[in-house]
């Protein structure tokens, strides 16, 4: 499970590094989303509250990031960075 969450965070960070290149951002965000789908598929039987919180936070971060990436004049990339930092903290609480 930790493998998937770390990969998702890595993809988000990669997207953040290229945040002004819309196509590259969307590729990294898609990769992160594919990892989230695999995580959901593999661990749907477990009632892990930390994982549920992590996935909800990931979805929110990804949606915020997409809205900034497609906005003509993005303004909240610092909020995206904060959300990625929050995801790292949530990831530490996952077994």
PENORCOR-V38890 format. One record per run of one state. SS is the DSSP state (@ for helix, = for strand, . for the rest). FROM is the first residue (numbers start at 1). TO is the last residue. If there is no record, write none. Layout:
SS:FROM:TO / SS:FROM:TO
This chain:
.:1:1 / @:2:17 / .:18:21 / @:22:42 / .:43:48 / @:49:70 / .:71:76 / @:77:92 / .:93:95
